[in-house]
Amino acid sequence: MNEKRLPSSKQDGGTLYLVATPIGNLGDISARAAATLASVDFIAAEDTRVSAKLLNHLQIKKNLISYHEHNRAESGEKIVARLLAGESCALVTDAGMPAISDPGQELVKLCADAGIPVLAIPGASAVVCAVALSGLPSGRWMFEGFLSTAKKSRFAHLDELKTEKRTMVFYEAPHKLRRTLADMLEVLGDRRVALSRELTKIHEETVRTTLAAAVTYYETTEPRGEFVLVIEGYVEPPSEKPTLGDALNAVKKLTETGKSLKDAVKQVSAELGIAKNALYEAAVARSGD
């Protein structure tokens, strides 16, 4: 039975704000994001040192607490308790949107379960930027995050995507890029790929190529910076259109089983999409030969 959650009638308590932060260029912070950071009671940050630099840039002084992968259970409970007591909190990551491929998703669930309002303050996104820059189909695409470091899990993940027709987006660290590209080429086959790195930063670069060419390129080029890989979805190979010769051979086989020439031509024409009159004339000419 599917669970349906109704809007909470809770009137007291604070709000959790998911505040997107710049992915490289501090100038990308929105006015609304800055205003939200300045107005909340406290900020939960992936790395308080990184977030402190952003706050200093914005000339905002605010209480920072740590919330990340390794303390999410303990810190999450403390944050929820403060929100229930009426304080407001902004959740930020080092870069981009919180709760996307990020432990913030668990804090959102805790707040939802407790009836605490959660609002998103949108902003820069490496995924969206990379898809837009890729030149690949963007009408339908899927985000796959990081591949597992375990070879068996990584290959199983890629194997599930072999016939996925949507454009696919992955994150990858520079020290794992070569292995990832080689594995993608082995499992997915050669296809178009766009590799974006250092988005919005000084050394921003997007390379549009193929998986095979990318493997060769990075054999001699040292990968630098965090990468977003945008990979072309599966494209079915074009089926070979049957020729008149193929149709004539099919007609011959049917007539050898006892079918009349007329019935054989009719059947083959329907099955192979060959014009019936042209096929019949060719079959008569062949039988005459």
C-alpha positions in Angstrom: 0.0 0.0 0.0 1.4 3.4 -1.0 1.9 5.8 1.8 0.4 9.3 1.2 1.7 12.2 3.3 -0.7 15.0 4.0 0.5 18.6 4.5 1.4 19.3 8.1 -0.9 21.6 10.1 2.1 22.4 12.4 2.3 26.2 12.8 5.2 26.6 15.2 8.8 25.5 14.6 11.4 26.6 12.1 12.1 25.9 8.4 15.0 24.1 6.7 16.3 26.0 3.6 18.3 24.1 1.0 20.6 26.8 -0.3 22.5 26.2 -3.5 26.0 27.7 -3.4 28.4 28.5 -6.3 30.2 25.6 -7.9 33.3 27.6 -8.4 32.7 31.3 -9.1 31.5 33.1 -6.0 29.8 35.7 -8.3 27.1 33.0 -9.0 25.5 33.3 -5.6 22.0 34.6 -6.0 20.6 37.6 -4.1 17.9 35.3 -2.6 20.5 32.8 -1.4 22.6 35.5 0.2 19.5 36.9 1.9 18.5 33.5 3.2 22.0 32.8 4.6 21.9 36.2 6.4 18.4 35.6 7.9 18.5 32.1 9.3 19.5 31.3 12.8 22.3 28.9 11.9 23.9 27.2 8.9 24.6 23.5 8.5 27.6 23.0 6.2 29.4 20.1 4.6 32.8 21.7 5.4 32.5 24.7 7.7 35.9 26.0 6.5 34.7 26.1 2.9 31.4 27.8 3.8 33.2 30.3 6.0 35.0 31.6 2.9 31.6 32.1 1.2 30.2 33.9 4.2 33.2 36.1 4.5 32.8 37.0 0.8 29.2 38.0 1.5 30.1 39.7 4.8 27.8 37.5 6.7 28.5 36.4 10.3 26.5 33.3 11.2 26.7 30.3 13.5 28.1 27.4 11.5 27.7 23.7 12.4 29.0 20.6 10.6 26.7 18.2 8.7 28.4 15.7 6.4 28.6 12.0 5.5 30.4 10.9 8.7 28.3 12.7 11.3 24.9 12.9 9.6 23.0 10.7 12.1 24.1 12.6 15.2 24.2 16.0 13.6 20.9 15.4 11.9 19.0 14.8 15.1 20.5 17.9 16.7 19.4 20.0 13.7 15.9 18.6 13.7 15.7 19.4 17.5 16.6 23.0 16.9 14.2 23.3 14.1 11.4 21.9 16.2 12.3 24.5 18.9 11.6 27.2 16.4 15.0 28.0 14.9 15.6 28.2 11.1 18.5 26.5 9.3 20.2 26.8 5.9 21.8 23.6 4.7 24.7 24.1 2.3 27.3 21.9 0.6 30.8 22.9 -0.5 29.3 23.5 -4.0 26.0 23.2 -5.7 22.6 22.0 -4.5 22.3 20.2 -1.2 20.5 16.8 -1.0 21.5 15.9 -4.6 23.9 12.9 -4.4 24.5 14.2 -0.9 23.7 13.2 2.7 21.4 16.2 2.9 18.7 13.9 1.4 18.5 12.2 4.8 18.1 15.5 6.7 15.3 16.4 4.3 13.6 13.1 5.1 14.0 13.6 8.9 12.4 17.0 8.5 9.6 15.7 6.4 8.9 12.9 8.9 8.8 15.5 11.7 6.5 17.9 9.8 9.2 20.6 9.4 8.8 22.8 6.3 11.7 22.4 3.8 12.2 25.1 1.1 14.7 25.1 -1.8 16.7 28.2 -2.8 17.9 27.3 -6.3 21.2 28.2 -7.9 24.2 26.8 -9.7 24.3 23.1 -10.7 27.2 21.3 -12.2 24.9 18.7 -13.7 22.6 21.2 -15.5 25.6 23.2 -16.7 27.3 20.1 -18.1 24.2 18.9 -19.9 23.7 22.3 -21.5 27.3 22.5 -22.6 27.4 18.9 -23.9 25.6 19.3 -27.3 24.0 16.0 -26.6 20.2 15.4 -26.5 18.9 17.2 -23.4 15.1 16.6 -23.7 15.4 13.5 -21.5 18.5 12.7 -19.4 19.3 10.9 -16.2 21.8 11.6 -13.4 23.8 8.6 -12.3 26.2 10.2 -9.8 29.5 8.5 -9.0 30.3 5.0 -10.1 31.4 2.5 -7.4 35.1 2.1 -6.8 34.5 -1.7 -6.6 35.0 -3.2 -10.0 32.2 -5.7 -9.8 29.6 -3.1 -8.7 30.9 -0.6 -11.3 30.5 -3.0 -14.2 27.1 -4.1 -12.9 26.0 -0.4 -12.9 27.3 0.2 -16.4 25.8 -3.1 -17.7 22.3 -1.9 -16.5 22.8 1.2 -18.7 23.9 -0.5 -22.0 20.6 0.0 -23.7 19.5 3.2 -21.9 18.4 5.6 -24.6 18.5 8.8 -22.4 21.6 10.9 -22.1 23.5 9.9 -18.9 25.4 12.1 -16.5 28.1 11.0 -14.1 30.4 12.7 -11.7 34.1 11.6 -11.5 37.2 12.5 -9.6 40.4 13.2 -11.7 42.4 10.3 -10.2 39.7 7.8 -11.3 38.8 9.3 -14.7 41.1 7.1 -16.9 39.8 3.8 -15.4 36.2 5.0 -15.6 36.5 6.0 -19.3 38.1 2.6 -20.1 35.3 0.7 -18.3 32.6 2.8 -20.0 34.2 2.1 -23.4 34.4 -1.6 -22.6 30.8 -2.0 -21.4 28.9 0.7 -23.3 30.8 0.7 -26.5 32.1 3.7 -28.3 29.7 6.6 -28.3 29.7 10.4 -27.9 30.7 12.0 -24.6 31.3 15.5 -23.3 33.7 15.9 -20.4 33.3 19.2 -18.4 35.8 20.1 -15.7 36.3 23.1 -13.4 32.9 24.5 -14.4 32.7 28.3 -13.7 36.3 28.4 -12.6 39.4 29.9 -14.4 40.4 26.7 -16.1 36.9 25.6 -17.2 36.9 23.3 -20.1 34.4 21.1 -22.0 35.8 18.4 -24.4 33.3 17.0 -26.8 34.5 13.7 -28.3 33.9 9.9 -28.2 34.7 7.5 -25.4 37.5 5.8 -27.5 39.1 9.2 -28.3 38.8 10.3 -24.7 40.6 7.1 -23.5 43.4 7.9 -25.9 43.5 11.6 -25.1 43.9 11.1 -21.3 46.6 8.5 -21.7 49.0 11.4 -22.3 47.0 14.2 -20.7 46.8 14.4 -16.9 43.2 14.7 -15.7 42.8 17.8 -13.5 39.8 19.1 -11.6 36.4 17.5 -10.9 34.7 16.1 -14.0 31.1 15.8 -15.1 30.7 13.2 -17.9 27.7 13.5 -20.2 27.3 10.3 -22.2 25.2 9.7 -25.3 22.3 7.2 -24.8 22.0 4.0 -26.7 21.2 4.4 -30.3 19.8 1.3 -32.1 21.9 0.4 -35.2 19.9 1.0 -38.4 18.4 -2.2 -39.7 19.6 -3.2 -43.1 16.8 -2.8 -45.7 16.1 -6.0 -47.6 17.0 -5.9 -51.3 15.1 -7.1 -54.3 17.5 -10.0 -54.5 16.7 -11.0 -50.9 13.0 -10.9 -51.7 13.4 -13.0 -54.9 15.3 -15.7 -52.8 12.5 -15.7 -50.3 9.9 -16.1 -53.1 11.9 -19.0 -54.5 12.0 -20.8 -51.2 8.3 -20.5 -50.8 7.5 -21.8 -54.3 9.8 -24.8 -53.7 7.5 -25.7 -50.8 4.5 -25.7 -53.1 3.2 -22.2 -52.9 2.0 -20.5 -56.1 4.2 -17.7 -57.4 1.4 -15.2 -56.8 0.9 -16.2 -53.2 4.6 -16.4 -52.5 5.1 -12.8 -53.9 2.2 -11.5 -51.9 3.6 -13.0 -48.7 7.2 -11.8 -49.2 6.0 -8.3 -50.2 4.1 -8.0 -47.0 6.9 -9.3 -44.8 9.8 -7.4 -46.4 8.1 -4.3 -47.6 9.0 -4.8 -51.2 6.6 -3.4 -53.9 4.4 -6.4 -54.9 4.2 -5.6 -58.7 7.9 -5.0 -59.1 8.7 -8.2 -57.1 6.2 -10.2 -59.2 7.7 -9.0 -62.5 11.2 -9.8 -61.3 10.1 -13.2 -60.1 8.5 -14.0 -63.5 11.6 -12.8 -65.3 13.8 -15.0 -63.1 11.5 -18.1 -63.6 11.7 -17.4 -67.4 15.5 -17.4 -67.2 
